[in-house]
Amino acid sequence: MMLTILGSGAAEAVPALWCECDVCAYARQHGGKDLRKRTAYLLDGDTLVDFGPDAYFQVMTYGIDLLKIDRICFTHAHCDHCNPVELNWRRKGFSKVTRQIEILGSKPTYDYIKLITKLDDNAPVEEYCFDFRECVPGVATVSGDLSVLAIEADHAPELDALNYVFARGGRKLLIANDTGFWSPASWRVVAEQQVDCAVIDSTMALIYADRDQGHLGVNAVLRFRDELARRGALAPNAKVIANHFSHNGNSLHHELEAFFRPHGIEVGFDGMQIEI
């Protein structure tokens, strides 16, 4: 499996458009890994995880061939992760589209997509060339040769936010951004999964190091990683990557690396590629 981090920032991105904080000022001046688009991922060239407001730029920047995309897995319907406007351009009259894709996510996510695209239950889905499949926590959905195990996230409960374990070719990947410390039920779902790579939320970064509700700070990331290990959810030599950073966490990339490196955790950045 090959994972590309298309974006590593939280809702406002880094630098945030209107922000005057030191982190945003530094990112504007120095660029590099401190420039963070909204978080999204590409898996093996055929699977997108989230499709937010930076999708067009990400597709162009990283040379993504959307004709090879089989599915989009949405974590939840917050606008930095789910931008249905871009799905609207699949509609007849806007584009010539013949290749159907699958949309995976929670029911509130699909309701949000329908609201923005103005797709009602009586409209033919063929008009948009996508098929929605609801993901339920604790249940694996098989999409082609990819297994998608949904996990209830500790984030936006009204939206049924999800994390995922993806399995393909004997390898497993956990994407767990936009979550706090999981509930006991979620820990039970992931137990013994033996994932080969875990990407963990670190939105609150250094300034809110112990935050563990809704999002995670850096100390909570360590607790989360350790709990994965204790539950048998990490394979031996599994890669662990912190991702999804807010400028409000008041942490630059090199500062995050300095914190996480001694703990064997890598820091995500836009364009990062991870072979799993």
Buried (B, 14 or more C-beta within 10 A) or exposed (E): BEBBBBBBBBBBBBBBEEBEBEBBEBBEEEEEBBBBBBBBBBBBEBBBBBBBBBBEEBBEEBEBEEEEBBBBBBBBBBBBBBBBEBBBEBBEEEEEBEEEBBBBBBBBBBEBBBEBBEBEEEEEEEBBBBEBBBBEBEEBBEBEEBBBBBBBBBBBEEBBBBBBBBBBEEBBBBBBBBBBBBBEEBBEBBEEBBBBBBBBBBBBBBBBBEBBEBBBBBBBBBBBBEBBEEBEBBBEEBBBBBBBBBBBBBBBBEBBBEBBEEEEBBBBBBBBEBEB
